[in-house]
Amino acid sequence: MTTHKAGFVNIIGNPNVGKSTLMNAFIGEKLSIITSKAQTTRHRILGIVNGDDFQVVLSDTPGIIKPAYELQTSMMDFVKSAFEDADILLYMVEIGEQNLKDEAFFKKISNSKIPVLLLLNKIDKSDQETLEEQMQYWGAKVPNAEIYPISALENFNVKEVFERILSLLPESPAFYPKDQLTDKPERFFVNENIREKILMHYKKEIPYAVEIDTEEFFESENIIRIRSIIMVERETQKGIIIGHKGSALKRVGVEARKDLEKFFGKQIHLELYVKVNKNWRSNSTQLRRFGYNQK
């Protein structure tokens, strides 16, 4: 009888290190949004890879930061939870990085009793000499870790890391149905896709003051009709999101619709509206409403 293996593989690291790119590469689907801005990932997102005799439950967490307001505190709670249920820990760093932004998290990694794979990402932007220096540096810094140089963007060494993950998985039945790709509902991916477009096209504080709330999601055989609200904190931000004669908001809608049609494989009718929700990032009630765990 074939042995079945399953486990939670949690990915942690500083912002902008490429965690979402790696998870999407493992899964072969765009579940986590990817932009060049820090704090792109706000939630803990599970992606599930199934085989006949294995199930890998990947967890992409927010980048590790020192919280400045309530939303960021909640984001770090997602990171803490990733330590609690991990069977394997993927600690991602990039060439030239020296340490995590939170020393307590770093101590947890270096003292971890579970397998740790340290992934040195973005090696496509480095040379051989620098790479060798970095391998030695991290080998001394995290002696309990196996180190893999990778390029998540170029898919270099990603397959090798995944094969090592499979070899380390504990024997276990599957945690989720074998046809399930993630633990998040459809509306979550609508929200994330719209937020990705805002991160791409708006500057300064605007992307971080935004949250998306999909109020309607009606699916029929050939089309999905979606109505989403873009929440901002101030009236001035509302004007910037909408743009001159609605041009900026229209661009977000057109780009999001195209991506969502690829994701769902159906025609999408997307309506976008902008509302002011004052200081939602520091409001515990509002944060719970948007799916952030508040203690």
C-alpha positions as a Markdown table, in Angstrom:
| # | Residue | x | y | z |
|---|---|---|---|---|
| 1 | Met | 0.0 | 0.0 | 0.0 |
| 2 | Thr | 1.3 | 3.4 | -1.0 |
| 3 | Thr | 2.2 | 5.8 | 1.9 |
| 4 | His | 0.4 | 9.1 | 1.8 |
| 5 | Lys | 2.3 | 12.3 | 3.0 |
| 6 | Ala | 0.8 | 15.7 | 3.8 |
| 7 | Gly | 1.9 | 18.7 | 5.7 |
| 8 | Phe | 2.0 | 22.5 | 6.1 |
| 9 | Val | 4.9 | 24.3 | 4.4 |
| 10 | Asn | 5.0 | 27.9 | 5.6 |
| 11 | Ile | 6.9 | 30.7 | 3.8 |
| 12 | Ile | 8.2 | 33.6 | 5.8 |
| 13 | Gly | 10.6 | 36.5 | 5.1 |
| 14 | Asn | 11.0 | 40.2 | 4.9 |
| 15 | Pro | 8.7 | 42.2 | 2.5 |
| 16 | Asn | 9.6 | 42.1 | -1.2 |
| 17 | Val | 11.7 | 38.9 | -0.9 |
| 18 | Gly | 9.5 | 37.0 | -3.5 |
| 19 | Lys | 7.4 | 34.8 | -1.3 |
| 20 | Ser | 4.3 | 35.2 | -3.4 |
| 21 | Thr | 6.2 | 34.5 | -6.6 |
| 22 | Leu | 7.6 | 31.3 | -5.2 |
| 23 | Met | 4.2 | 30.1 | -4.0 |
| 24 | Asn | 2.6 | 30.8 | -7.4 |
| 25 | Ala | 5.5 | 28.9 | -9.0 |
| 26 | Phe | 4.9 | 25.9 | -6.8 |
| 27 | Ile | 1.1 | 25.9 | -7.5 |
| 28 | Gly | 1.1 | 26.9 | -11.1 |
| 29 | Glu | -1.7 | 29.4 | -10.5 |
| 30 | Lys | -1.7 | 33.1 | -9.5 |
| 31 | Leu | -3.1 | 33.0 | -6.0 |
| 32 | Ser | -1.0 | 35.6 | -4.3 |
| 33 | Ile | -0.7 | 39.1 | -5.8 |
| 34 | Ile | 2.7 | 40.2 | -6.8 |
| 35 | Thr | 3.9 | 43.8 | -7.0 |
| 36 | Ser | 7.1 | 45.7 | -6.4 |
| 37 | Lys | 5.7 | 47.5 | -3.4 |
| 38 | Ala | 6.2 | 46.3 | 0.2 |
| 39 | Gln | 3.3 | 44.8 | 2.2 |
| 40 | Thr | 1.6 | 43.5 | -0.8 |
| 41 | Thr | 0.4 | 40.4 | 1.1 |
| 42 | Arg | -1.9 | 41.3 | 4.0 |
| 43 | His | -3.5 | 37.9 | 4.8 |
| 44 | Arg | -2.2 | 34.4 | 5.2 |
| 45 | Ile | -3.0 | 32.6 | 2.0 |
| 46 | Leu | -3.0 | 28.8 | 1.6 |
| 47 | Gly | -2.2 | 27.2 | -1.7 |
| 48 | Ile | -2.7 | 23.4 | -2.0 |
| 49 | Val | -0.6 | 21.1 | -4.3 |
| 50 | Asn | -2.0 | 17.6 | -4.6 |
| 51 | Gly | -0.5 | 14.4 | -6.0 |
| 52 | Asp | -1.6 | 10.8 | -5.8 |
| 53 | Asp | 0.4 | 10.2 | -2.7 |
| 54 | Phe | 0.9 | 13.7 | -1.2 |
| 55 | Gln | -0.7 | 17.0 | -0.3 |
| 56 | Val | 1.5 | 20.1 | 0.2 |
| 57 | Val | -0.4 | 22.9 | 2.0 |
| 58 | Leu | 1.7 | 26.1 | 1.2 |
| 59 | Ser | 1.2 | 29.2 | 3.3 |
| 60 | Asp | 2.2 | 32.7 | 2.0 |
| 61 | Thr | 2.3 | 35.2 | 4.9 |
| 62 | Pro | 2.8 | 39.0 | 5.0 |
| 63 | Gly | 6.4 | 40.2 | 5.0 |
| 64 | Ile | 7.8 | 40.6 | 8.4 |
| 65 | Ile | 7.7 | 44.3 | 9.6 |
| 66 | Lys | 7.6 | 46.2 | 12.9 |
| 67 | Pro | 3.9 | 47.2 | 13.1 |
| 68 | Ala | 3.0 | 50.9 | 13.0 |
| 69 | Tyr | -0.8 | 50.7 | 13.2 |
| 70 | Glu | -3.6 | 48.1 | 14.0 |
| 71 | Leu | -3.7 | 46.6 | 10.5 |
| 72 | Gln | 0.0 | 45.8 | 10.5 |
| 73 | Thr | -0.3 | 44.3 | 14.0 |
| 74 | Ser | -3.0 | 42.0 | 12.6 |
| 75 | Met | -0.7 | 41.1 | 9.6 |
| 76 | Met | 2.0 | 40.0 | 12.0 |
| 77 | Asp | -0.5 | 37.8 | 13.8 |
| 78 | Phe | -0.8 | 35.9 | 10.6 |
| 79 | Val | 3.0 | 35.4 | 10.5 |
| 80 | Lys | 3.0 | 34.2 | 14.1 |
| 81 | Ser | 0.4 | 31.6 | 13.3 |
| 82 | Ala | 2.6 | 30.3 | 10.5 |
| 83 | Phe | 5.2 | 29.2 | 13.1 |
| 84 | Glu | 2.6 | 27.3 | 15.1 |
| 85 | Asp | 1.4 | 24.8 | 12.6 |
| 86 | Ala | 4.3 | 24.4 | 10.2 |
| 87 | Asp | 5.8 | 21.0 | 9.4 |
| 88 | Ile | 8.4 | 22.6 | 7.2 |
| 89 | Leu | 9.6 | 26.2 | 7.3 |
| 90 | Leu | 10.8 | 28.0 | 4.2 |
| 91 | Tyr | 12.8 | 31.1 | 5.2 |
| 92 | Met | 13.3 | 33.3 | 2.1 |
| 93 | Val | 16.1 | 35.9 | 1.9 |
| 94 | Glu | 17.6 | 37.7 | -1.1 |
| 95 | Ile | 21.1 | 38.5 | -2.1 |
| 96 | Gly | 22.5 | 41.2 | 0.1 |
| 97 | Glu | 20.0 | 40.8 | 2.9 |
| 98 | Gln | 21.4 | 40.6 | 6.4 |
| 99 | Asn | 18.6 | 39.8 | 8.8 |
| 100 | Leu | 14.8 | 39.7 | 9.5 |
| 101 | Lys | 13.3 | 43.0 | 10.6 |
| 102 | Asp | 12.1 | 41.3 | 13.8 |
| 103 | Glu | 14.8 | 39.7 | 15.9 |
| 104 | Ala | 12.3 | 37.5 | 17.8 |
| 105 | Phe | 11.2 | 35.9 | 14.6 |
| 106 | Phe | 14.8 | 35.3 | 13.5 |
| 107 | Lys | 15.5 | 33.5 | 16.8 |
| 108 | Lys | 12.5 | 31.3 | 16.3 |
| 109 | Ile | 13.8 | 30.2 | 12.9 |
| 110 | Ser | 17.4 | 29.6 | 14.1 |
| 111 | Asn | 16.1 | 27.5 | 17.1 |
| 112 | Ser | 13.4 | 25.7 | 15.1 |
| 113 | Lys | 13.0 | 22.0 | 15.8 |
| 114 | Ile | 11.2 | 21.4 | 12.4 |
| 115 | Pro | 13.1 | 21.3 | 9.1 |
| 116 | Val | 14.1 | 24.8 | 7.8 |
| 117 | Leu | 14.9 | 25.4 | 4.1 |
| 118 | Leu | 16.7 | 28.7 | 3.7 |
| 119 | Leu | 16.0 | 29.9 | 0.1 |
| 120 | Leu | 18.4 | 32.5 | -1.2 |
| 121 | Asn | 16.3 | 34.2 | -3.8 |
| 122 | Lys | 17.0 | 36.5 | -6.8 |
| 123 | Ile | 20.3 | 34.9 | -7.6 |
| 124 | Asp | 19.7 | 35.9 | -11.2 |
| 125 | Lys | 20.6 | 39.4 | -10.1 |
| 126 | Ser | 23.9 | 38.3 | -8.6 |
| 127 | Asp | 27.4 | 37.0 | -9.6 |
| 128 | Gln | 29.0 | 33.7 | -8.6 |
| 129 | Glu | 31.4 | 35.3 | -6.1 |
| 130 | Thr | 28.7 | 37.2 | -4.2 |
| 131 | Leu | 26.5 | 34.1 | -4.2 |
| 132 | Glu | 29.3 | 32.0 | -2.6 |
| 133 | Glu | 29.8 | 34.7 | 0.0 |
| 134 | Gln | 26.1 | 34.8 | 0.8 |
| 135 | Met | 25.9 | 31.0 | 1.0 |
| 136 | Gln | 28.7 | 31.0 | 3.6 |
| 137 | Tyr | 27.1 | 33.9 | 5.5 |
| 138 | Trp | 23.7 | 32.3 | 5.9 |
| 139 | Gly | 25.2 | 28.9 | 6.6 |
| 140 | Ala | 26.9 | 30.4 | 9.7 |
| 141 | Lys | 23.9 | 32.5 | 10.6 |
| 142 | Val | 21.3 | 29.7 | 10.4 |
| 143 | Pro | 23.2 | 26.5 | 10.9 |
| 144 | Asn | 20.1 | 24.4 | 11.3 |
| 145 | Ala | 18.9 | 25.2 | 7.8 |
| 146 | Glu | 19.5 | 23.6 | 4.4 |
| 147 | Ile | 20.3 | 26.4 | 1.9 |
| 148 | Tyr | 19.1 | 26.5 | -1.7 |
| 149 | Pro | 20.0 | 29.3 | -4.1 |
| 150 | Ile | 16.9 | 30.0 | -6.2 |
| 151 | Ser | 15.3 | 32.4 | -8.6 |
| 152 | Ala | 11.5 | 32.2 | -8.0 |
| 153 | Leu | 10.9 | 34.5 | -11.0 |
| 154 | Glu | 13.0 | 32.5 | -13.4 |
| 155 | Asn | 11.9 | 29.2 | -11.9 |
| 156 | Phe | 15.5 | 28.2 | -11.1 |
| 157 | Asn | 15.9 | 25.4 | -8.5 |
| 158 | Val | 12.2 | 25.7 | -7.7 |
| 159 | Lys | 11.6 | 22.0 | -8.7 |
| 160 | Glu | 14.5 | 20.9 | -6.6 |
| 161 | Val | 13.2 | 22.7 | -3.5 |
| 162 | Phe | 9.7 | 21.2 | -4.1 |
| 163 | Glu | 11.2 | 17.7 | -4.3 |
| 164 | Arg | 13.0 | 18.2 | -1.1 |
| 165 | Ile | 9.8 | 19.4 | 0.5 |
| 166 | Leu | 8.1 | 16.1 | -0.6 |
| 167 | Ser | 10.9 | 14.1 | 1.0 |
| 168 | Leu | 10.5 | 15.9 | 4.3 |
| 169 | Leu | 6.7 | 15.7 | 4.5 |
| 170 | Pro | 5.3 | 13.6 | 7.4 |
| 171 | Glu | 3.0 | 10.6 | 6.7 |
| 172 | Ser | -0.5 | 11.9 | 7.0 |
| 173 | Pro | -3.9 | 11.8 | 5.2 |
| 174 | Ala | -4.8 | 14.9 | 3.2 |
| 175 | Phe | -6.1 | 17.9 | 5.1 |
| 176 | Tyr | -8.2 | 19.2 | 2.3 |
| 177 | Pro | -10.2 | 17.7 | -0.6 |
| 178 | Lys | -7.9 | 16.7 | -3.4 |
| 179 | Asp | -9.6 | 19.0 | -5.9 |
| 180 | Gln | -9.2 | 22.1 | -3.7 |
| 181 | Leu | -6.6 | 24.7 | -4.7 |
| 182 | Thr | -6.9 | 27.1 | -1.7 |
| 183 | Asp | -8.8 | 27.9 | 1.5 |
| 184 | Lys | -10.0 | 31.3 | 0.3 |
| 185 | Pro | -13.4 | 32.0 | -1.3 |
| 186 | Glu | -13.9 | 33.5 | -4.8 |
| 187 | Arg | -14.6 | 37.0 | -3.5 |
| 188 | Phe | -11.2 | 37.0 | -1.8 |
| 189 | Phe | -9.4 | 36.7 | -5.1 |
| 190 | Val | -11.6 | 39.4 | -6.7 |
| 191 | Asn | -10.6 | 41.7 | -3.8 |
| 192 | Glu | -6.9 | 40.8 | -4.1 |
| 193 | Asn | -6.9 | 41.3 | -7.9 |
| 194 | Ile | -8.4 | 44.7 | -7.7 |
| 195 | Arg | -6.0 | 45.7 | -4.9 |
| 196 | Glu | -3.0 | 44.5 | -7.0 |
| 197 | Lys | -4.0 | 46.9 | -9.7 |
| 198 | Ile | -4.2 | 49.8 | -7.2 |
| 199 | Leu | -0.7 | 48.8 | -5.9 |
| 200 | Met | 0.6 | 49.0 | -9.4 |
| 201 | His | -0.9 | 52.3 | -10.5 |
| 202 | Tyr | -1.1 | 54.5 | -7.4 |
| 203 | Lys | 1.7 | 56.0 | -5.4 |
| 204 | Lys | 2.7 | 57.0 | -1.8 |
| 205 | Glu | 0.1 | 56.2 | 0.8 |
| 206 | Ile | -2.9 | 55.5 | -1.5 |
| 207 | Pro | -2.4 | 51.7 | -1.9 |
| 208 | Tyr | -1.9 | 51.1 | 1.8 |
| 209 | Ala | -5.1 | 53.1 | 2.7 |
| 210 | Val | -7.2 | 50.9 | 0.4 |
| 211 | Glu | -9.3 | 47.8 | 1.2 |
| 212 | Ile | -11.7 | 46.0 | -1.2 |
| 213 | Asp | -15.1 | 44.7 | -0.3 |
| 214 | Thr | -16.9 | 42.6 | -2.9 |
| 215 | Glu | -20.6 | 43.0 | -2.1 |
| 216 | Glu | -22.0 | 41.0 | -5.0 |
| 217 | Phe | -20.8 | 37.9 | -6.8 |
| 218 | Phe | -23.4 | 36.3 | -9.0 |
| 219 | Glu | -22.2 | 33.4 | -11.2 |
| 220 | Ser | -24.3 | 32.0 | -14.1 |
| 221 | Glu | -23.3 | 29.5 | -16.8 |
| 222 | Asn | -21.5 | 32.0 | -19.1 |
| 223 | Ile | -20.8 | 35.2 | -17.0 |
| 224 | Ile | -20.0 | 36.3 | -13.4 |
| 225 | Arg | -21.4 | 39.6 | -12.3 |
| 226 | Ile | -19.3 | 41.3 | -9.6 |
| 227 | Arg | -19.9 | 44.5 | -7.7 |
| 228 | Ser | -16.9 | 45.7 | -5.6 |
| 229 | Ile | -16.3 | 48.7 | -3.3 |
| 230 | Ile | -12.9 | 50.3 | -3.0 |
| 231 | Met | -12.6 | 51.6 | 0.6 |
| 232 | Val | -10.3 | 54.6 | 1.3 |
| 233 | Glu | -9.7 | 56.6 | 4.5 |
| 234 | Arg | -10.1 | 60.1 | 3.2 |
| 235 | Glu | -12.1 | 62.1 | 0.6 |
| 236 | Thr | -8.9 | 63.3 | -1.1 |
| 237 | Gln | -7.9 | 59.6 | -1.6 |
| 238 | Lys | -11.3 | 58.9 | -3.2 |
| 239 | Gly | -10.7 | 61.6 | -5.8 |
| 240 | Ile | -7.3 | 60.2 | -6.6 |
| 241 | Ile | -8.6 | 56.7 | -7.0 |
| 242 | Ile | -11.4 | 57.9 | -9.4 |
| 243 | Gly | -9.1 | 60.2 | -11.4 |
| 244 | His | -10.0 | 62.8 | -14.0 |
| 245 | Lys | -13.5 | 62.0 | -15.3 |
| 246 | Gly | -13.2 | 58.5 | -13.9 |
| 247 | Ser | -10.2 | 57.6 | -16.0 |
| 248 | Ala | -8.0 | 56.1 | -13.2 |
| 249 | Leu | -10.8 | 53.9 | -11.8 |
| 250 | Lys | -11.7 | 52.7 | -15.3 |
| 251 | Arg | -8.1 | 51.6 | -15.9 |
| 252 | Val | -8.2 | 49.5 | -12.7 |
| 253 | Gly | -11.5 | 48.0 | -13.7 |
| 254 | Val | -10.4 | 47.1 | -17.2 |
| 255 | Glu | -7.2 | 45.4 | -16.0 |
| 256 | Ala | -8.9 | 43.6 | -13.1 |
| 257 | Arg | -11.6 | 42.3 | -15.4 |
| 258 | Lys | -9.1 | 40.8 | -17.9 |
| 259 | Asp | -7.2 | 39.0 | -15.1 |
| 260 | Leu | -10.4 | 37.8 | -13.5 |
| 261 | Glu | -11.6 | 36.4 | -16.8 |
| 262 | Lys | -8.4 | 34.3 | -17.0 |
| 263 | Phe | -8.7 | 33.2 | -13.4 |
| 264 | Phe | -12.3 | 32.1 | -13.5 |
| 265 | Gly | -12.4 | 31.1 | -17.2 |
| 266 | Lys | -15.6 | 33.1 | -17.8 |
| 267 | Gln | -16.8 | 36.5 | -19.0 |
| 268 | Ile | -16.7 | 39.0 | -16.1 |
| 269 | His | -19.0 | 42.0 | -15.6 |
| 270 | Leu | -17.2 | 44.2 | -13.0 |
| 271 | Glu | -18.7 | 47.3 | -11.3 |
| 272 | Leu | -16.3 | 49.4 | -9.1 |
| 273 | Tyr | -17.3 | 52.1 | -6.6 |
| 274 | Val | -15.3 | 54.1 | -4.2 |
| 275 | Lys | -16.3 | 54.9 | -0.6 |
| 276 | Val | -14.7 | 56.6 | 2.3 |
| 277 | Asn | -14.3 | 54.5 | 5.5 |
| 278 | Lys | -12.4 | 56.8 | 7.8 |
| 279 | Asn | -9.4 | 55.3 | 9.6 |
| 280 | Trp | -10.4 | 51.7 | 8.9 |
| 281 | Arg | -6.8 | 50.5 | 9.3 |
| 282 | Ser | -6.9 | 51.4 | 13.0 |
| 283 | Asn | -10.4 | 50.3 | 13.7 |
| 284 | Ser | -10.7 | 46.8 | 15.2 |
| 285 | Thr | -14.4 | 46.4 | 14.1 |
| 286 | Gln | -13.6 | 47.3 | 10.5 |
| 287 | Leu | -10.5 | 45.0 | 10.5 |
| 288 | Arg | -12.6 | 42.0 | 11.6 |
| 289 | Arg | -15.1 | 42.8 | 8.9 |
| 290 | Phe | -12.3 | 42.6 | 6.3 |
| 291 | Gly | -11.0 | 39.3 | 7.6 |
| 292 | Tyr | -8.1 | 40.3 | 9.8 |
| 293 | Asn | -7.9 | 38.4 | 13.1 |
| 294 | Gln | -8.2 | 40.6 | 16.1 |
| 295 | Lys | -7.4 | 39.3 | 19.6 |
